[in-house]
Amino acid sequence: MTTSLADHLRALPDEALAALLQLRPDLVVPVPADVSALALRVESRVSVARALDGLDQFTLQILDAARLTRHPSDGTTSADAVLAMATAGPHPPAPATVRGAVDRLRARFLLYGPEQALRITGSVDELAPYPAGLGRPAEELDLRAAALCADAAKLRRTLLAAPPSARAVLDRLAAGPPVGSVPPGSLRAPALGAEDDLPPDPTNGGAPTGSPVRWLVEARLLVAVSAGTVELPREVGLLLRRDTGPLGPLRADPPPVDAPPREAKAVDSAGVGQTMEVVRHTEALLEALTAEPAPVLRSGGIGVRDLRRLARSVTLDEPTTALLVEVAYAAGLLGELELPAAASRYGGEQQVLPTGAYEVWRAVSLAHRWEQLARAWLTMSRQAGLVGQRDDRDRPVSALSPEAERAGAPAARRAVLEVLAELEPATAPTVEEVLALLDWRAPRRSRGREAAHREVLTEAARLGVTGLGALTSYGRLLLADVTATDERGGDDPLGLRADSDGNDPSSTVRALDALLPAPVDHFLVQADLSVVVPGPPDPTLAAELEAVGEPESAGGASVYRVTTASVRRALDSGYTADDLHELFRRRSRTTIPQGLTYLVDDVARQHGGLRVGSAGGYVRSDDEALLAEVLADRRLTPLAFRRLAPTVLCTSYQVGRMLTALRDAGYAPVPEDASGTMVLARPRVRRAPTRTPSAGRAHDPLGTPRLALPRLMGVVEQIRRGEAAARAARRAPAVVRGGAARTAAGPLPAHGHTEALAVLQQAVRDKALVWVGYVDAHGATLSRLLRPVSIGAGYLRAEDERTEMLHTFALHRITAAVREE
């Protein structure tokens, strides 16, 4: 008697069933009701496809060997038959390696049953119709081709007689896939007296050989399965593979990497330099958006012109700028701010500008800032390389637009970095070697995604995750940390677990901090009023330099310049002349030049000489000569000043415009309040609402959580209970199952309904189990084993023993109720 897949699953111990759910996590979303439902899901097309996507090339070839060695009568194979086919080639793998692949397939239930009667899970043949790239047997394609294949000597003679061009077609189809398309009508023979209009065949001495495909079809080496499709019979393909083996070249181990390891220190040094540049460029980009926010397009995202403007402001190319914009948005540093309708010609609009989290990000160390960016890049579900390309409607893809969303982007980044992490440290493989390793590790998932994998390598180098083509030491720690975070997230999906050391820096931050140059808290003031910072400034020094200097160059040693405008800006923000002298004296390791002291004193002496207040607008000063100069200044003619007193000028314009015009003319006015007190404050900066960083699950393109083993054991227990309840449901009393016969002839008699209600009311008091028959919304009669909780308002509320959920049933739909014995 044939044992079904559900029977095999029922016979498994709980630990083995939990291991299956751990290898195929999609089987528990949602949790199957019983083992039969689990068996259906194991054989479903979607679940089998995901299981095959995670297998390497060698394991898939062993699965093809199992499919090719199936017995035609019962569809079973054996481990010995698989081993015999896998070792039939010129370079056979070790038997233990083959059996290890069989064990992996059996652990995922792509193969199941005893070793001498292995069965292949359903849907495998649908997802991969041509095992090992071989076609169907000849007897399934054409009887005449089957007759040719049955005669081995005649088949060899026919192959030897094939023209060179036809043999080239055979060799191509024998390598797989075994089907090919031909132009319509090319398989028909030419009319009588007509000649083929064929070009010369270089493989036949330059003489035309006729249509090679037509020759093969007429010789029964190919079979025309439709008007424009031909297929190579399996027997012919196996004969053509006599030199490589029936499965083709087998590679039990991943392809080797010929690149020698680099010096680890050089790799880390190159990566560290890039991390500093990434943080600096990201901060410059966010400052540029602070000064001039980018409007959001109606279709979403940032326009091409705004992206080019940002690229020019930070002196980067557009692809790198788009990458930093996407990463900053994923890290929660960028967001959208809704503008009021009065602020736009077209009503309410949005602008992209930094969020409140940007201020916190600027205050932490350089290593913390880089880790936040790199973690966001590794887990974000957006593909920045698509920005600038054309979508399916031939429109350019904009930065932050919905068209750049790709659910498989985190998995692609994880796959590339895992390939680099599995190599010897500081090994820098070429791009082609990385693609070859990815193709061996997961061929079904990698093929067709070569462009995305190349983009990952490019972005990792731009962000400093790799250096000189190799994975850095802190990049390796980041990958391990993200992996561990994902596993903890699967074990704690609600995020309720709090680590006691949550405020401590991660291992990535500690490793990067050890490699980065130590932050400096001083600078060197030169005679030309330039300020040189010999290293990365600490956050406090960086804030002070931003207030008193103009940045000129950045890098390992940044340079600022003190100007009249920068000193005036510092005084406007609340500094006094004494504060600035103390700042330069405290921070500088060189003697303060006299020029800087004179500059600060001169600007401070002029600062506040004019007072601006609100009256429509007025200007007052104790220096009458200065007011006379302002009144005579032609640059200020548009303000239309009028003298109210020797020390007061007024205008009809508001204070803000007066301040701007006076400062543009070279004066140093300050605003004052109604009491005459100066109002000094930093300019207000708009920020977008703080948003949670967007992060997808990097381990799974579809976001299926990986549960820990203890939780999986709980899922197994729930499935076992559901199985027991399903078996019990099949033993429901006949009076409950026969409710359909009674309701088919008409409504339930009144006395029968009264008896059912009495049974349910007594079960509520006793908290007993009751078999309940009821009619569902589709008119079908079902039975359930329930534990009634309450009866009232025409409804029964009861707990289903199978699903452990509370359900509500209308009393008029209940057909019978019998207590469980």
C-alpha positions in Angstrom: 0.0 0.0 0.0 1.3 3.4 -1.0 2.1 5.7 2.0 1.1 9.3 1.4 3.1 12.4 2.3 0.8 13.2 5.2 1.4 9.7 6.6 5.1 10.3 6.5 4.7 13.6 8.3 2.5 12.0 10.9 5.2 9.4 11.6 7.9 12.0 12.2 9.0 12.8 15.7 8.3 16.3 16.9 12.0 17.3 16.7 12.2 16.3 13.0 8.9 18.1 12.2 10.3 21.2 13.9 13.5 20.9 11.8 11.4 20.8 8.6 9.5 24.0 9.7 12.9 25.6 10.4 14.3 24.8 7.0 11.0 25.9 5.3 9.7 28.8 7.4 6.9 29.6 4.9 5.1 26.5 6.0 4.0 28.1 9.3 2.5 31.3 7.8 -0.2 30.8 8.8 0.1 27.8 11.1 -1.5 24.7 9.4 -4.6 23.4 11.1 -3.4 19.8 11.0 -0.9 17.5 9.4 -3.0 17.1 6.3 -3.0 20.8 5.7 0.7 20.8 6.3 1.2 18.1 3.7 -0.8 20.1 1.2 1.4 23.1 1.9 4.6 21.1 1.6 3.6 20.1 -1.9 2.2 23.4 -3.0 3.9 25.1 -5.9 4.9 28.3 -4.1 6.4 26.5 -1.1 8.4 24.1 -3.3 9.7 26.9 -5.4 11.0 28.7 -2.4 12.6 25.5 -1.1 14.3 25.0 -4.5 15.5 28.6 -4.6 17.6 28.0 -1.5 19.5 25.0 -2.8 22.9 25.0 -4.4 23.7 23.8 -7.9 25.0 20.4 -6.8 22.0 19.6 -4.7 19.7 20.5 -7.5 21.6 18.2 -9.8 21.2 15.3 -7.3 17.5 16.1 -7.3 17.5 15.8 -11.1 19.2 12.4 -10.7 16.4 11.3 -8.5 13.9 12.4 -11.1 15.7 10.7 -13.9 16.0 7.4 -12.1 12.3 7.1 -11.1 10.7 3.8 -11.9 7.9 4.4 -14.5 5.5 2.0 -12.7 5.3 3.5 -9.2 7.4 6.8 -9.6 9.9 5.8 -6.9 13.7 5.8 -6.9 16.4 4.8 -4.5 19.4 6.3 -3.0 21.6 3.7 -4.7 20.2 4.6 -8.1 20.8 8.3 -7.5 24.4 7.5 -6.4 25.0 5.4 -9.5 23.8 8.1 -11.9 25.7 10.9 -10.0 29.0 8.9 -10.2 28.6 7.8 -13.8 30.6 10.8 -15.2 34.3 11.1 -15.8 34.9 13.1 -12.6 32.5 11.5 -10.1 31.9 13.2 -6.7 32.5 11.3 -3.5 29.7 9.0 -2.5 29.5 10.7 0.9 28.9 14.1 -0.8 26.1 12.6 -2.9 24.4 11.1 0.1 24.8 14.4 2.0 22.9 16.1 -0.9 20.2 13.4 -0.7 19.9 14.0 3.1 19.4 17.8 2.5 16.6 17.0 0.0 15.0 14.6 2.5 15.3 17.1 5.3 13.3 19.6 3.2 10.9 16.9 2.1 11.6 17.4 -1.5 12.4 13.7 -1.3 10.6 11.6 1.2 10.2 7.9 2.1 12.6 5.1 2.8 16.0 5.1 1.0 14.9 2.2 -1.3 11.6 3.8 -2.2 12.2 7.6 -2.4 9.4 9.7 -3.8 9.6 13.2 -5.2 7.4 15.9 -3.8 4.7 17.2 -6.1 5.2 20.5 -8.0 8.9 19.8 -8.6 8.2 18.6 -12.1 6.0 21.6 -12.8 8.6 24.1 -11.7 11.5 22.4 -13.5 10.0 20.4 -16.4 13.4 19.3 -17.9 15.5 17.4 -15.3 19.2 18.1 -15.8 18.4 19.9 -19.0 17.2 16.7 -20.7 14.0 16.5 -22.8 11.2 14.0 -22.4 11.6 10.4 -23.4 11.1 9.7 -27.1 8.1 7.5 -26.6 6.3 10.6 -25.1 7.2 12.7 -28.1 7.0 10.7 -31.3 6.7 6.9 -32.0 9.1 7.1 -35.0 11.7 8.9 -32.8 11.1 6.2 -30.1 11.8 3.5 -32.7 15.1 5.2 -33.7 16.2 5.5 -30.1 15.3 1.9 -29.4 18.0 0.8 -32.0 21.2 2.0 -30.3 23.4 1.2 -33.4 21.2 3.0 -35.8 21.0 6.0 -33.5 24.8 6.3 -33.4 25.0 6.0 -37.2 22.4 8.7 -37.6 24.3 11.0 -35.3 27.6 10.4 -37.1 25.8 11.2 -40.4 24.6 14.6 -39.2 26.1 17.6 -41.0 28.4 19.8 -38.9 25.8 22.6 -38.6 23.2 20.1 -37.5 25.6 18.6 -34.9 26.2 22.1 -33.5 22.5 22.4 -33.0 22.4 19.1 -31.2 25.3 20.0 -28.9 23.6 23.2 -28.0 20.3 21.5 -27.1 22.1 18.7 -25.3 23.7 21.2 -22.9 20.1 22.3 -22.0 17.4 23.4 -22.2 16.4 20.7 -24.7 13.8 22.9 -26.5 14.4 25.5 -29.2 12.4 27.9 -31.3 12.6 28.0 -35.1 11.0 30.5 -37.6 7.5 29.4 -38.7 7.6 27.4 -41.9 11.3 26.5 -41.7 10.5 22.9 -41.0 8.6 22.4 -44.2 10.4 21.0 -47.2 10.9 23.3 -50.3 8.5 22.9 -53.2 9.3 20.6 -56.0 11.9 22.1 -58.3 12.6 24.9 -55.8 15.9 25.4 -53.9 16.5 26.6 -50.4 17.7 30.2 -50.3 20.3 29.4 -47.7 23.6 31.2 -46.9 26.9 29.3 -47.2 27.7 27.0 -44.2 31.2 27.7 -42.9 31.2 24.4 -41.0 30.8 22.5 -44.3 33.5 24.1 -46.4 31.3 27.0 -47.4 28.7 24.9 -49.2 25.0 25.2 -48.2 23.8 22.2 -46.2 20.1 23.0 -46.1 18.2 23.8 -42.9 20.0 21.9 -40.1 16.9 21.8 -37.9 14.8 20.4 -40.8 17.4 17.7 -41.4 17.4 16.8 -37.7 13.6 16.6 -37.6 13.5 14.4 -40.8 16.2 12.2 -39.2 14.1 11.9 -36.1 16.8 13.3 -33.9 14.6 16.2 -33.1 10.8 16.2 -32.6 8.6 19.1 -33.7 6.3 19.6 -30.7 4.5 22.7 -32.2 4.7 24.9 -35.3 7.8 26.7 -34.1 9.3 24.6 -31.3 11.5 21.5 -31.4 12.6 19.2 -28.6 15.5 16.9 -28.2 14.5 13.4 -27.0 16.1 12.3 -23.7 17.8 9.3 -25.2 19.6 11.5 -27.8 20.7 13.9 -25.1 22.1 11.1 -22.9 24.1 9.8 -25.9 25.5 13.2 -26.6 26.5 13.5 -22.9 28.5 10.3 -22.9 31.7 12.3 -22.2 30.4 14.5 -19.4 27.9 12.1 -17.7 24.1 12.1 -17.7 23.8 15.0 -15.3 26.5 17.1 -17.1 29.5 18.5 -15.3 29.1 18.0 -11.6 30.7 20.5 -9.2 30.3 19.4 -5.6 32.3 22.4 -4.3 31.9 26.1 -5.1 34.1 27.5 -7.9 37.5 28.5 -6.6 38.7 32.1 -6.2 42.1 32.7 -7.7 42.7 36.2 -6.3 45.3 36.1 -3.5 44.4 37.6 -0.1 45.3 41.3 0.4 46.8 42.8 3.5 44.0 43.1 6.0 45.3 46.4 7.3 45.3 47.9 3.8 41.7 46.7 3.2 40.5 48.2 6.5 42.4 51.5 5.9 40.8 51.9 2.4 37.4 51.1 3.9 37.8 53.5 6.8 38.8 56.4 4.5 35.6 55.8 2.5 33.4 55.7 5.6 34.6 59.1 6.6 33.8 60.4 3.1 30.4 58.8 3.2 29.5 60.4 6.5 30.8 63.8 5.4 29.0 63.7 2.0 25.7 62.6 3.7 25.9 65.5 6.2 26.6 67.9 3.4 23.7 66.5 1.4 21.3 66.9 4.4 22.6 70.5 5.0 21.9 71.3 1.3 18.4 70.0 1.7 18.0 72.1 4.9 18.9 75.2 3.0 16.8 74.4 0.0 14.3 71.5 0.4 13.5 69.4 -2.6 9.8 69.4 -3.7 8.1 66.0 -4.0 6.8 65.1 -7.4 3.2 64.3 -7.9 4.2 60.8 -8.9 6.5 60.6 -5.8 10.2 61.1 -5.3 12.7 63.8 -6.1 12.9 65.3 -9.6 15.9 64.9 -11.9 16.7 68.7 -11.7 16.7 68.6 -7.9 18.9 65.5 -7.8 21.4 67.2 -10.2 21.3 70.4 -8.0 22.1 68.2 -4.9 24.9 66.4 -6.8 26.5 69.7 -7.7 26.2 71.1 -4.2 28.1 68.1 -2.7 30.4 67.6 -5.7 29.3 64.0 -6.3 28.0 62.2 -9.4 24.3 61.6 -9.7 24.3 57.8 -8.9 26.2 58.3 -5.7 24.0 61.2 -4.7 20.9 59.1 -5.4 22.4 56.3 -3.2 23.0 58.6 -0.3 19.5 60.1 -0.6 18.0 56.6 -0.5 20.2 55.5 2.4 19.5 58.6 4.4 15.7 58.2 3.9 15.9 54.5 4.9 17.9 55.5 8.0 15.1 57.9 9.0 17.3 61.1 8.5 15.1 62.3 5.6 11.3 62.7 5.5 8.5 64.6 3.8 7.0 67.8 5.3 3.5 68.7 4.3 3.2 72.3 3.2 0.0 74.3 3.9 -2.1 75.2 0.9 -1.2 78.9 1.2 2.5 78.1 0.7 2.0 76.8 -2.8 0.4 77.9 -6.0 -1.2 74.4 -6.4 -2.5 73.8 -2.9 -0.9 71.5 -0.4 2.5 70.0 -1.4 5.4 68.1 0.2 9.1 68.8 0.5 11.9 66.5 1.3 14.1 67.7 4.1 15.9 66.3 7.2 13.9 65.0 10.1 14.4 65.6 13.8 16.5 62.5 14.0 19.2 64.3 11.9 20.1 66.4 15.0 20.6 63.3 17.1 22.6 61.7 14.3 25.0 64.6 14.1 25.7 64.5 17.8 26.9 60.9 17.9 30.3 59.6 17.0 31.5 59.0 13.4 31.4 55.2 13.8 27.8 55.4 15.1 26.8 57.6 12.2 28.3 55.3 9.6 26.8 52.2 11.2 23.3 53.7 11.0 23.8 54.4 7.3 25.3 51.0 6.5 22.6 49.1 8.4 19.9 51.0 6.6 21.5 50.2 3.3 21.8 46.5 4.1 18.2 46.1 5.1 16.3 48.7 3.0 13.9 47.4 0.4 14.9 49.9 -2.3 17.3 49.5 -5.2 19.1 52.8 -5.6 20.7 51.6 -8.9 17.4 51.9 -10.6 17.3 55.7 -10.2 17.8 57.3 -13.6 16.8 54.2 -15.5 13.5 53.9 -17.5 10.5 52.0 -16.1 8.1 49.9 -18.1 6.3 53.1 -19.2 9.5 54.6 -20.5 9.6 57.2 -17.7 12.8 57.9 -15.7 12.8 56.4 -12.2 13.2 59.2 -9.6 15.0 59.0 -6.2 12.6 58.0 -3.4 9.9 57.1 -6.0 7.8 53.9 -5.5 9.3 52.5 -8.7 12.6 51.8 -6.9 11.0 49.4 -4.4 12.3 45.9 -4.8 11.3 43.2 -2.2 14.4 41.1 -3.1 16.9 43.9 -2.7 17.9 43.0 1.0 18.3 39.4 0.0 20.6 40.3 -2.9 22.8 42.4 -0.7 22.9 39.7 2.0 23.8 37.1 -0.6 26.7 39.1 -2.1 28.2 40.0 1.3 27.8 36.4 2.5 29.9 35.2 -0.5 32.6 37.7 0.5 32.4 36.7 4.2 32.8 33.0 3.5 36.2 33.6 1.7 39.4 34.0 3.6 39.6 37.4 5.2 40.9 40.3 3.0 40.3 38.2 -0.2 39.2 40.4 -3.1 37.5 38.3 -5.8 36.7 39.8 -9.2 33.1 40.6 -10.1 32.9 37.6 -12.3 34.1 35.3 -9.5 31.5 36.7 -7.2 28.8 36.1 -9.8 30.0 32.5 -10.3 29.9 31.8 -6.6 26.4 33.3 -6.4 25.3 31.1 -9.3 26.6 28.0 -7.6 25.1 28.8 -4.2 21.6 29.6 -5.4 21.3 29.2 -9.2 17.5 29.6 -9.3 17.6 32.8 -7.3 20.7 34.4 -8.9 20.1 33.9 -12.6 18.7 37.0 -14.1 19.9 39.2 -11.2 23.5 39.7 -12.3 23.0 43.5 -12.8 21.6 43.8 -9.2 24.5 41.9 -7.8 27.0 44.1 -9.6 25.2 47.2 -8.2 25.6 45.7 -4.7 29.4 45.4 -5.1 29.6 49.0 -6.4 27.5 50.4 -3.5 29.4 48.4 -0.9 32.6 50.0 -2.1 31.1 53.5 -2.1 29.8 53.1 1.4 33.0 51.7 2.8 31.6 48.2 3.6 34.3 46.8 1.3 37.8 48.1 0.8 40.1 47.3 -2.2 37.4 44.8 -3.3 37.4 42.8 -0.1 35.0 42.8 2.9 36.4 44.9 5.7 36.6 43.5 9.3 33.9 45.9 10.6 31.8 45.1 7.5 32.0 41.4 8.5 30.8 42.3 12.0 28.0 44.4 10.6 26.8 41.5 8.5 26.9 39.1 11.5 25.1 41.7 13.7 22.3 42.2 11.2 21.9 38.5 10.8 21.6 38.0 14.6 19.1 40.9 14.8 16.9 39.3 12.2 17.0 36.0 14.1 16.1 37.7 17.4 13.3 39.6 15.5 11.9 36.2 14.3 12.0 35.0 17.9 10.5 38.2 19.2 8.2 39.6 16.4 6.6 42.2 18.6 9.9 43.6 19.8 9.1 43.1 23.4 12.5 41.8 24.4 14.8 44.4 25.8 18.6 43.8 26.0 20.2 44.9 29.2 23.1 46.4 27.2 21.0 48.2 24.6 22.8 51.5 25.2 26.3 49.9 24.7 28.0 50.3 21.3 27.8 47.4 19.0 30.7 45.3 17.9 30.7 47.1 14.6 31.0 50.5 16.2 33.8 49.3 18.6 35.8 47.8 15.7 35.4 50.9 13.5 36.2 53.3 16.4 39.5 51.4 16.8 40.4 52.0 13.2 39.2 55.6 12.8 41.6 58.4 13.8 40.7 59.7 17.2 38.4 62.8 17.2 40.3 66.0 17.9 39.1 68.8 20.2 41.4 71.5 18.9 42.5 73.3 15.7 45.3 75.4 14.3 44.7 79.0 13.4 46.9 80.3 10.5 48.0 83.9 9.8 45.6 84.1 6.8 42.7 83.4 9.2 42.3 79.8 8.1 41.5 77.2 10.7 43.0 73.7 10.1 41.4 70.8 12.0 44.0 68.0 12.1 41.5 65.1 12.1 37.8 64.4 12.5 36.4 67.0 14.9 34.3 65.9 17.8 30.6 66.9 17.7 31.1 69.9 20.0 34.0 71.3 18.0 32.2 70.7 14.8 29.2 72.8 16.0 31.5 75.6 17.1 33.3 75.6 13.8 30.0 75.7 11.9 29.1 78.8 13.8 32.4 80.8 13.4 33.9 79.6 10.1 33.2 78.9 6.5 34.2 75.4 5.3 36.8 75.4 2.5 37.9 71.8 2.3 37.1 68.5 4.0 38.8 65.1 4.4 41.3 63.8 6.9 42.2 67.4 7.8 39.4 69.9 7.2 40.0 73.6 6.7 37.7 76.5 7.6 38.1 80.2 7.1 37.1 83.0 9.5 35.4 85.9 7.6 33.5 89.0 8.4 30.2 87.2 7.5 31.0 84.2 9.7 31.9 86.3 12.7 28.7 88.3 12.2 26.7 85.1 12.0 28.3 83.9 15.3 27.3 87.2 16.9 23.8 87.0 15.6 23.5 83.5 17.1 24.3 84.8 20.6 28.1 84.9 20.9 29.8 87.9 22.2 33.3 89.2 21.3 34.7 87.9 24.5 33.1 84.5 23.8 34.8 84.3 20.4 38.2 85.3 21.8 37.8 82.7 24.5 36.8 80.0 21.9 39.8 80.6 19.7 42.1 80.8 22.7 40.8 77.6 24.2 40.6 75.5 21.0 43.7 76.7 19.1 47.1 75.0 19.5 48.8 77.9 17.8 49.1 81.6 18.7 46.1 83.6 17.7 47.1 86.1 15.0 46.4 89.8 15.5 44.3 89.9 12.3 41.8 87.5 13.8 41.6 89.5 17.1 41.1 92.8 15.1 38.5 91.2 12.9 36.4 90.0 15.8 36.7 93.3 17.6 35.8 95.4 14.5 32.8 93.3 13.6 31.6 93.2 17.3 32.0 97.0 17.4 29.7 97.5 14.5 27.4 94.7 15.5 24.2 96.2 17.0 24.9 99.7 15.9 21.6 99.6 14.2 18.4 98.4 16.0 15.5 97.1 14.0 12.0 96.9 15.6 8.5 96.4 14.5 6.4 99.5 13.9 5.7 98.9 10.2 9.4 98.8 10.7 11.9 101.2 12.2 15.6 101.6 12.6 17.2 103.5 15.5 20.7 104.2 16.5 22.6 106.4 18.9 25.0 107.2 16.1 23.3 109.9 14.1 26.1 109.8 11.4 25.4 106.1 10.9 21.7 106.8 10.4 22.5 109.6 8.0 24.7 107.1 6.0 21.8 104.6 5.9 19.4 107.2 4.8 21.7 108.3 2.0 22.6 104.8 0.9 21.1 104.3 -2.6 21.1 100.5 -2.2 18.5 101.0 0.5 16.3 103.3 -1.6 13.6 100.6 -2.1 13.0 100.6 1.6 11.9 104.3 1.5 13.2 105.3 4.9 11.8 108.4 6.6 13.5 110.2 9.5 11.3 110.4 12.6 14.0 111.7 14.9 17.7 112.3 14.8 18.2 108.7 16.0 15.1 106.9 14.4 14.2 105.9 10.8 11.0 104.2 9.8 9.6 102.4 6.8 6.4 100.7 5.8 8.2 97.3 5.2 8.4 94.5 7.8 11.4 93.7 10.0 12.5 90.7 8.1 13.0 92.5 4.8 14.7 95.4 6.5 17.2 93.0 8.2 18.0 91.3 4.9 18.4 94.5 3.0 20.7 96.1 5.6 22.9 93.0 5.9 23.2 92.7 2.2 24.3 96.3 2.1 27.1 95.5 4.6 25.6 96.8 7.8 25.3 94.7 11.0 21.8 95.4 12.4 20.2 93.3 15.2 16.5 93.1 16.0 15.1 94.3 19.3 11.8 93.7 21.2 9.3 96.2 22.5 11.5 96.9 25.6 14.5 97.7 23.5 16.4 94.6 24.4 18.4 92.9 21.6 16.9 89.6 20.3 19.7 87.2 19.4 18.9 83.7 18.2 20.0 81.1 15.7 17.8 81.1 12.6 14.9 78.6 12.8 15.4 75.4 10.8 12.5 73.5 9.5 12.5 69.7 10.0 10.3 67.0 8.7 8.4 64.8 11.2 10.6 62.1 12.8 10.0 58.8 11.1 11.0 55.2 11.9 13.8 53.9 9.8 12.5 51.6 7.1 14.2 48.1 7.3 13.2 45.0 5.5 14.3 41.5 6.5 17.6 40.8 4.8 17.5 37.0 5.1 14.3 36.4 3.1 13.0 38.2 0.0 9.4 37.6 1.1 9.9 38.6 4.8 9.0 35.2 6.3 10.2 35.2 9.9 12.6 32.4 11.1 11.3 31.1 14.4 13.6 29.8 17.1 13.4 26.0 17.9 11.4 26.4 21.1 8.7 28.4 19.3 8.7 25.8 16.5 8.1 23.1 19.0 5.0 25.0 20.2 3.8 25.2 16.5 4.3 21.5 16.2 2.3 20.9 19.4 -0.5 23.1 17.9 -0.5 21.0 14.7 -0.6 17.8 16.7 -3.6 19.1 18.6 -5.3 20.1 15.4 -4.6 16.6 14.0 -6.2 15.0 17.0 -9.2 17.3 16.7 -9.5 16.4 13.0 -9.5 12.7 13.8 -12.1 13.3 16.5 -14.2 15.3 14.1 -14.4 12.3 11.8 -15.9 10.4 14.8 -18.7 12.9 15.3 -22.1 11.3 16.4 -24.4 10.3 13.6 -27.2 12.7 14.8 -24.8 15.6 14.3 -23.6 14.5 10.9 -27.1 13.7 9.9 -28.3 17.3 10.5 -28.1 17.9 6.8 -30.7 15.3 6.1 -33.2 16.8 8.5 -32.6 20.4 7.2 -32.9 19.3 3.6 -36.6 18.6 4.0 -37.3 21.7 5.9 -36.4 23.6 9.1 -35.5 21.8 12.3 -38.5 20.8 14.4 -39.2 23.0 17.4 -38.7 20.2 19.9 -35.3 19.2 18.3 -34.1 22.8 18.5 -35.2 23.1 22.1 -33.3 19.9 23.0 -30.2 21.3 21.3 -30.4 24.5 23.3 -30.9 22.6 26.5 -27.7 20.6 25.8 -25.8 23.8 25.1 -27.0 25.6 28.2 -26.0 22.6 30.4 -22.6 22.5 28.7 -22.1 26.2 29.5 -22.7 25.5 33.2 -20.5 22.3 33.2 -17.8 23.8 30.8 -18.2 20.5 28.9 -17.3 19.7 25.2 -20.3 19.4 22.8 -20.6 18.2 19.2 -22.5 20.9 17.4 -23.9 20.6 13.9 -24.7 23.8 12.1 -25.5 25.2 8.7 -22.9 27.6 7.3 -23.5 30.6 5.1 -23.2 28.4 2.0 -25.9 26.0 3.1 -23.5 23.2 3.9 -23.9 21.3 7.2 -20.7 21.0 9.3 -19.9 19.6 12.7 -17.4 20.9 15.3 -16.3 20.0 18.8 -16.9 23.1 20.8 -16.7 24.2 24.4 -19.7 26.6 24.9 -18.9 29.9 26.8 -22.2 31.8 26.7 -25.6 31.9 25.1 -27.5 35.1 24.6 -29.0 37.6 22.1 -29.6 34.7 19.6 -26.0 33.7 19.5 -23.8 30.9 20.9 -20.2 31.8 21.8 -17.9 28.8 22.0 -14.2 27.9 21.9 -13.2 25.6 19.0 -11.0 22.8 20.4 -9.2 22.5 17.1 -8.1 26.1 16.6 -8.3 27.3 20.2 -10.2 30.3 18.9 -13.5 31.8 20.1 -16.3 31.7 17.5 -19.9 33.0 17.4 -22.7 30.9 15.9 -26.3 32.0 15.2 -28.7 29.8 17.2 -31.1 29.4 14.3 -28.4 27.8 12.2 -27.6 25.1 14.8 -29.1 21.7 13.8 -28.0 19.4 16.7 -26.0 19.3 19.9 -24.6 16.2 21.5 -22.2 16.1 24.6 -18.8 14.5 24.0 -18.6 11.2 25.9 
